[in-house]
């Protein structure tokens, strides 16, 4: 059955495929066009989360991360989107999420704890980022431990 929400999501999918944003995959579930899966890969250029040593050497902490998302839409989409403006399409939302990895905004945080760490303790923040990148690999689910 075609509804306004499903037609809009198919337009969003077509737009996503045309724009093909780097480091982002998205597709509707086989079971329902209202449920989408997305993967955001940690970008190679994340200057805000660099942890430097005393010689000025830095490491990219988000690089290598594989962040999986599930987005649930309702039949009221796009008039009532999940947590964002009706003017934004799926591609714009996923790009916005990805941009937070390179340009975190502690003044308008999606995660208050991470925002406080980012502002108050950059070293601890960077360690948390590394932990989440390692968790994104799913090694813990197959019995492999990282000793970074």
TORDOZA-825160 format. One line per field, with one value per residue: residue in three letters; x, y, z of N, C-alpha, C in turn; residue number from 1. Coordinates in steps of 0.2 Angstrom, whole numbers. Example, Ala and Ser with C-alpha at 12.3 -4.5 7.8 and 13.67 -1.06 7.14 Angstrom:
<sites>
type = ALA SER
n.x = 66 64
n.y = -28 -11
n.z = 39 35
ca.x = 62 68
ca.y = -22 -5
ca.z = 39 36
c.x = 66 64
c.y = -16 0
c.z = 39 39
seq = 1 2
</sites>
This chain:
<sites>
type = UNK UNK UNK UNK UNK UNK UNK UNK UNK UNK UNK UNK UNK UNK UNK UNK UNK UNK UNK UNK UNK UNK UNK UNK UNK UNK UNK UNK UNK UNK UNK UNK UNK UNK UNK UNK UNK UNK UNK UNK UNK UNK UNK UNK UNK UNK UNK UNK UNK UNK UNK UNK UNK UNK UNK UNK UNK UNK UNK UNK UNK UNK UNK UNK UNK UNK UNK UNK UNK UNK UNK UNK UNK UNK UNK UNK UNK UNK UNK UNK UNK UNK UNK UNK UNK UNK UNK UNK UNK UNK UNK UNK UNK UNK UNK UNK UNK UNK UNK UNK UNK UNK UNK UNK UNK UNK UNK UNK UNK UNK UNK UNK UNK UNK UNK UNK UNK UNK UNK UNK UNK UNK UNK UNK UNK UNK UNK UNK UNK UNK UNK UNK UNK UNK UNK UNK UNK UNK UNK UNK UNK UNK UNK UNK UNK UNK UNK UNK
n.x = 4 3 7 7 18 26 28 36 47 52 56 66 75 78 84 95 102 106 114 123 131 148 154 143 129 113 97 80 72 69 57 49 45 45 55 72 89 105 122 136 152 166 174 189 195 195 197 193 193 206 220 234 251 266 275 267 261 247 232 218 203 190 191 189 178 162 147 131 114 96 82 66 51 35 18 15 26 32 28 28 42 55 62 68 68 54 57 69 77 81 94 100 99 107 119 121 122 134 142 143 153 165 164 160 146 146 138 125 121 119 121 123 133 144 146 150 162 169 171 177 187 197 206 200 188 193 197 185 179 188 184 171 172 179 169 160 165 161 168 167 156 160 169 182 195 200 215 219
n.y = -6 11 25 43 45 33 36 47 43 34 43 50 39 38 50 49 39 45 56 50 50 52 39 35 24 19 11 5 -7 -24 -29 -18 -2 8 7 10 6 11 15 23 28 31 46 51 63 70 83 89 79 75 68 74 71 76 79 84 75 67 57 50 49 44 38 23 18 10 14 9 12 13 18 23 26 34 33 46 53 65 75 73 70 58 66 77 91 93 98 92 79 61 59 72 72 61 65 76 70 63 74 78 70 76 89 92 99 107 116 113 99 82 72 74 70 67 79 87 80 83 97 98 88 83 73 62 62 58 45 39 40 32 20 18 17 5 -3 -2 -10 -23 -33 -37 -45 -57 -62 -57 -47 -30 -22 -9
n.z = 0 -4 3 8 17 14 0 1 8 -2 -11 -4 -3 -16 -19 -10 -15 -27 -23 -15 -2 4 15 21 22 18 19 16 27 23 28 30 23 31 41 42 39 43 40 47 43 52 49 40 43 57 65 78 88 90 98 105 107 117 107 97 89 82 83 74 81 78 66 57 64 64 63 67 63 67 60 63 55 55 49 48 43 32 40 54 58 65 77 70 59 48 35 32 23 23 19 22 36 40 35 44 56 54 52 65 71 66 69 83 93 107 113 109 113 108 117 133 142 135 129 140 144 132 133 146 149 138 136 142 135 122 125 127 115 107 113 110 96 95 101 91 81 85 91 104 104 97 105 105 112 114 118 118
ca.x = 0 7 4 11 24 30 31 41 53 55 59 72 80 81 89 101 106 109 119 128 136 154 155 136 125 106 92 74 71 65 50 45 49 45 61 78 95 110 129 140 159 170 178 196 197 191 201 191 194 213 223 241 256 270 278 262 258 240 229 211 200 184 193 188 172 157 141 125 108 90 77 59 47 28 14 14 32 37 25 31 48 58 67 71 63 50 61 75 76 85 101 102 99 113 125 121 125 141 146 145 160 171 163 155 143 145 132 118 123 114 123 126 139 150 148 154 169 173 173 181 192 198 209 195 183 196 197 178 178 191 180 165 175 181 163 157 168 157 173 165 151 163 174 189 196 205 219 222
ca.y = 0 17 31 49 43 29 39 52 39 32 49 51 34 39 56 47 35 50 60 45 53 48 37 34 20 19 8 3 -14 -28 -30 -12 4 13 5 10 4 16 14 29 26 36 50 51 69 72 87 90 73 72 68 75 70 82 81 86 69 66 51 51 44 42 34 16 17 8 16 7 16 10 24 21 32 33 35 54 56 69 80 71 65 56 70 82 96 90 100 88 72 56 61 78 70 56 69 80 65 62 80 79 67 80 96 92 106 106 121 110 92 76 68 79 67 68 86 89 78 86 103 98 83 81 66 57 61 55 38 37 40 26 14 17 15 -2 -7 -2 -16 -29 -38 -40 -50 -63 -65 -54 -41 -25 -20 -2
ca.z = 0 -5 7 8 20 10 -6 3 9 -8 -14 0 -5 -23 -18 -6 -20 -32 -20 -13 2 6 22 24 19 21 15 20 29 19 31 30 21 37 45 39 42 41 43 46 44 55 44 41 45 63 69 85 92 90 105 103 112 118 101 92 85 83 80 72 85 75 60 58 67 60 68 64 66 64 60 63 53 56 43 48 40 35 45 61 58 71 80 66 55 42 29 31 21 26 17 26 43 41 34 50 61 52 53 72 72 64 72 89 95 114 115 108 113 108 122 138 146 130 128 146 143 127 136 152 149 131 135 144 129 117 127 126 108 105 116 106 89 96 102 84 77 87 93 110 102 95 110 105 117 112 123 117
c.x = 4 3 9 18 29 33 36 48 56 59 66 77 83 86 95 105 110 115 125 133 142 153 148 132 118 101 86 75 67 58 46 48 49 51 67 84 100 117 133 147 162 175 185 199 193 196 200 192 201 216 230 245 261 274 274 260 251 237 221 207 193 185 192 182 167 150 135 119 102 85 70 55 40 24 13 20 30 34 27 37 51 64 71 66 60 54 67 74 81 93 104 103 106 119 126 124 132 145 148 151 166 170 158 152 142 139 125 119 117 115 127 132 145 151 152 161 173 175 178 187 193 201 204 190 186 196 190 177 181 187 174 167 176 174 159 159 164 162 171 160 153 168 181 189 201 209 223 223
c.y = 6 22 37 48 39 31 44 48 36 37 50 46 36 45 53 43 40 54 56 48 49 45 35 29 20 15 6 -5 -18 -29 -24 -6 9 12 5 8 9 14 21 27 32 39 50 58 72 76 88 85 70 73 68 73 76 84 83 81 68 60 53 46 41 37 27 14 15 9 14 11 12 16 21 27 29 35 43 57 59 74 79 67 64 61 75 86 92 92 96 81 68 58 67 76 66 60 74 76 64 68 81 75 72 87 95 99 105 111 118 102 87 72 73 76 68 75 89 87 82 93 103 94 80 74 61 56 57 47 35 36 33 20 13 15 7 -6 -7 -8 -22 -34 -41 -46 -57 -65 -62 -48 -37 -23 -13 2
c.z = 0 -1 6 11 16 3 -5 4 3 -12 -11 -2 -12 -23 -15 -11 -25 -29 -17 -8 5 14 25 19 22 16 19 21 24 21 30 28 26 42 41 43 39 44 42 48 47 50 45 43 51 67 76 90 92 97 103 109 113 112 95 88 87 80 79 76 83 69 61 61 62 64 64 67 63 65 59 61 55 49 43 45 34 39 52 60 64 73 76 62 49 35 27 28 24 25 21 33 44 40 41 56 60 54 61 74 71 67 77 91 103 117 114 107 112 114 127 141 141 129 134 146 138 129 141 153 142 131 137 138 124 118 126 119 105 107 112 99 90 97 95 80 79 89 99 109 100 99 109 109 114 118 122 123
seq = 1 2 3 4 5 6 7 8 9 10 11 12 13 14 15 16 17 18 19 20 21 22 23 24 25 26 27 28 29 30 31 32 33 34 35 36 37 38 39 40 41 42 43 44 45 46 47 48 49 50 51 52 53 54 55 56 57 58 59 60 61 62 63 64 65 66 67 68 69 70 71 72 73 74 75 76 77 78 79 80 81 82 83 84 85 86 87 88 89 90 91 92 93 94 95 96 97 98 99 100 101 102 103 104 105 106 107 108 109 110 111 112 113 114 115 116 117 118 119 120 121 122 123 124 125 126 127 128 129 130 131 132 133 134 135 136 137 138 139 140 141 142 143 144 145 146 147 148
</sites>
